[in-house]
Amino acid sequence: MKKLILLAVLFTLLLTGCGAKNDELLPATYDIIGVWEYRMSELDQQNTTYDSGTLTLTGTVDEGTYVRVGANGDETTGTYVVSNIAFSLYGDDGLIVQGSFPEPSVLFGTWEWDDESTGGLWTAEQK
């Protein structure tokens, strides 16, 4: 009897897992386009600023490109994607930032380099 119940549960999971996939992202809740002031800190040193500067996002509310100018004046570019209140930034320099909007003009999340050498917390406020 236990085997029959287990098989029934597995069969149900198989059927629900094989349903149609919805790969479309939800539309963005807030408008990310514009200029933002950001701050990065390492996870174990949150009081110390790893980098800060401006982030200018252009495109649509759901996806586009950005230019990041760090505290040292270096300019890097990348792409962004927004779904509902979640966002992801992918830098051409290997920076990956993922997080959400705790409120319309504030971004909060985590960052790391694509080689996973370091990472931490990331915040930004719209100017």
Buried (B, 14 or more C-beta within 10 A) or exposed (E): EEEEEEEEEEEEEEEEEEEEEEEEEEEBBBEBBEEBEBBBBBEEEEEEEBBBBBBBBEBEBBBBEBBBBBEEEEEBEBBBBBBEBBBBBBBEEBBBBBBBBEEEBBBBBBBBEEEEEEBBBBBBEBE
